[in-house]
Amino acid sequence: MRIGVLGSGDVGRTLAAGFTGLGHEVMLGTRDPKKGPITAWVQSTGKGVSVGTFAEAAAFGDVLVLAVLGTAVEEVARLAGAKNCVGKPVIDATNPLDMSTMPPGLFTGTTDSLGERVQRLLPGAHVVKAFNTVGNPHMVKPDFPGGPPDMFICGDDDGAKATVTDLTKALGWNVIDLGGIEASRYLEPLAMVWITHYFRTRSGNHAFKLLRR
């Protein structure tokens, strides 16, 4: 499978390396593909990964990953090009963080979500919220004493969610489907629970698991 990762920060690089490790071809999309640290990372990661512009990565991928700051989502969606995303699953790993305070808050309020905004920005794509409720060091092959944690996802297209579920499980997660993309209104505040605990403990070594009887 070909995967276009829109974003070259820690989350984008972590997921790109994880998918490459599974044997997928990955293109990392960024504003400046010739930037030294990016080209050095691509060379160090090895076979199966390349770098291009946001538009090139979006056109390249059968599946796309949006992995940028929440404040950059609108610009990156524009640069990627809505036409390049039509019919494709788009994993939305973003959070609408307002960094003007610490800990941050959410700039979307409670009657909208960034996941829904991404779907509106890319109306022909099949947006699936995922990977927004854990820190990037544990996104690939998470290893916790209690066993694999749960990744909560949501999106409007069942086929896209099935594809994202398969990819997420291959990275070592259990998956829980919460329904349509409007459930991002709950997953993004859940990310705030993770973030608040991080600020209290100064440790990112935690993840969520739904216990059942």
C-alpha positions in Angstrom: 0.0 0.0 0.0 1.1 3.6 -0.7 0.7 6.0 2.2 1.1 9.7 2.1 1.9 11.3 5.4 1.1 15.0 5.5 3.5 16.4 8.1 7.1 16.0 8.9 7.1 16.6 12.7 7.5 13.9 15.4 4.0 12.4 14.8 4.4 12.3 11.0 7.9 10.7 11.2 6.9 8.2 13.8 3.9 6.9 11.8 5.8 7.1 8.5 8.6 4.9 10.0 6.0 2.5 11.4 4.2 2.0 8.1 7.5 1.6 6.3 8.4 -1.1 8.8 5.2 -2.9 7.8 6.3 -3.0 4.2 4.3 0.0 2.9 5.6 2.6 0.6 5.5 6.0 2.3 5.9 9.6 1.1 6.4 12.3 3.7 4.8 15.5 2.7 6.3 18.8 3.9 6.6 22.5 2.9 10.2 22.2 2.0 11.2 18.7 0.8 14.8 19.7 0.3 15.3 20.8 3.9 18.4 19.2 5.4 16.9 17.5 8.5 14.1 16.0 6.4 16.4 14.6 3.7 18.7 13.3 6.4 15.8 11.5 8.2 14.6 10.0 4.9 18.1 8.6 4.2 18.5 7.2 7.7 15.0 5.6 7.6 16.0 3.6 4.5 14.1 1.9 1.7 10.4 2.5 1.2 10.2 6.2 2.3 10.5 9.3 0.2 9.7 13.0 0.6 7.7 15.5 -1.4 5.4 18.4 -1.1 2.0 18.2 0.5 0.4 17.9 -2.9 2.8 15.2 -4.1 2.3 13.2 -0.9 -1.5 13.5 -1.2 -1.5 12.4 -4.8 1.0 9.5 -4.0 -1.0 7.9 -1.2 -3.8 5.3 -1.4 -4.2 6.2 2.3 -3.3 9.6 3.8 -2.3 10.7 7.3 -2.8 14.2 8.5 -0.1 14.8 11.2 0.4 18.6 11.7 -0.4 21.1 14.3 -4.1 21.8 14.6 -3.6 25.5 13.8 -1.9 24.4 10.4 -4.7 22.0 9.3 -6.5 24.5 7.0 -3.3 25.6 5.3 -2.0 22.0 4.8 -5.4 20.8 3.5 -5.2 23.6 0.9 -1.6 22.8 0.0 -2.4 19.1 -0.3 -5.3 19.8 -2.6 -8.8 18.5 -2.0 -8.8 16.8 -5.5 -5.8 14.7 -4.5 -7.7 13.3 -1.5 -10.9 12.3 -3.2 -12.0 8.7 -2.3 -9.1 8.1 0.0 -9.1 7.3 3.7 -7.5 10.2 5.6 -6.2 9.4 9.1 -6.7 12.6 11.1 -4.2 12.5 14.0 -4.5 16.2 14.8 -5.9 18.0 17.9 -7.3 21.6 18.0 -4.8 22.7 20.7 -4.9 26.4 21.8 -1.3 26.8 23.0 -1.9 30.3 24.5 -2.3 28.7 27.9 -0.6 25.8 29.6 -1.9 23.2 29.8 -3.5 24.0 26.4 -7.2 24.1 25.7 -9.3 23.3 22.6 -10.0 26.1 20.1 -13.0 24.3 18.6 -15.3 24.4 21.7 -17.8 21.6 22.3 -20.2 22.0 19.3 -17.6 21.3 16.6 -14.3 19.3 16.2 -11.2 19.5 14.1 -12.1 16.1 12.7 -15.3 17.5 11.4 -13.5 20.5 10.0 -11.0 18.3 8.2 -13.9 16.4 6.6 -15.4 19.7 5.5 -12.1 20.9 4.1 -11.7 17.6 2.2 -15.3 16.8 1.3 -14.4 14.0 -1.2 -12.1 12.2 1.3 -13.1 9.7 4.0 -11.7 11.2 7.2 -11.1 8.8 10.1 -10.0 10.3 13.5 -7.2 8.2 15.0 -3.8 8.4 16.8 -4.8 11.7 18.5 -5.1 10.3 22.1 -1.5 9.1 22.7 2.0 10.5 22.5 4.1 9.8 19.5 6.7 7.6 21.3 4.0 5.0 21.8 2.2 5.2 18.5 4.0 2.2 17.0 4.1 -1.2 18.8 3.0 0.2 22.2 4.4 -1.9 25.0 2.5 -1.6 28.3 2.3 -4.0 31.2 -1.5 -4.3 30.8 -1.2 -5.4 27.2 -2.0 -3.5 24.0 -3.9 -0.2 24.7 -7.0 0.8 22.7 -7.1 3.2 19.8 -10.5 5.0 19.5 -11.4 5.9 16.0 -14.4 7.5 14.3 -15.5 8.4 10.7 -18.4 8.3 8.4 -17.2 5.7 5.9 -17.2 2.1 7.0 -14.7 1.0 4.3 -12.2 3.7 5.3 -12.6 2.7 8.9 -11.9 -0.9 8.1 -8.7 0.1 6.2 -7.6 2.3 9.1 -8.5 -0.5 11.6 -6.2 -3.0 9.8 -3.3 -0.5 9.7 -3.8 0.4 13.3 -3.9 -3.2 14.5 -0.8 -3.9 12.4 1.0 -1.2 14.5 0.1 -3.1 17.7 -3.2 -1.6 18.8 -6.7 -2.8 19.7 -9.3 -0.6 17.9 -12.6 0.7 19.1 -15.0 2.4 16.6 -17.1 5.2 18.1 -19.1 5.8 15.0 -19.3 8.9 12.8 -16.8 11.7 12.5 -18.8 13.8 14.9 -17.5 11.6 17.7 -14.3 13.6 17.2 -16.0 16.0 19.6 -15.3 13.4 22.3 -11.9 12.1 21.1 -10.3 15.5 21.1 -11.3 16.2 24.7 -10.0 12.7 25.5 -6.7 13.9 24.2 -6.9 16.6 26.7 -7.1 14.0 29.5 -3.9 12.5 28.2 -2.3 15.9 27.9 -3.4 17.0 31.4 -2.0 13.9 33.0 1.2 14.5 31.1 1.5 18.0 32.6 0.8 16.7 36.1 3.3 13.8 35.9 5.8 15.1 33.3 5.7 11.6 31.7 4.1 10.5 28.5 4.1 6.8 29.3 0.4 6.3 29.5 -2.4 5.2 27.1 -6.1 4.4 27.3 -7.7 1.0 27.6 -11.4 0.2 27.8 -12.0 -2.6 30.4 -14.8 -5.1 29.8 -16.5 -7.9 31.7 
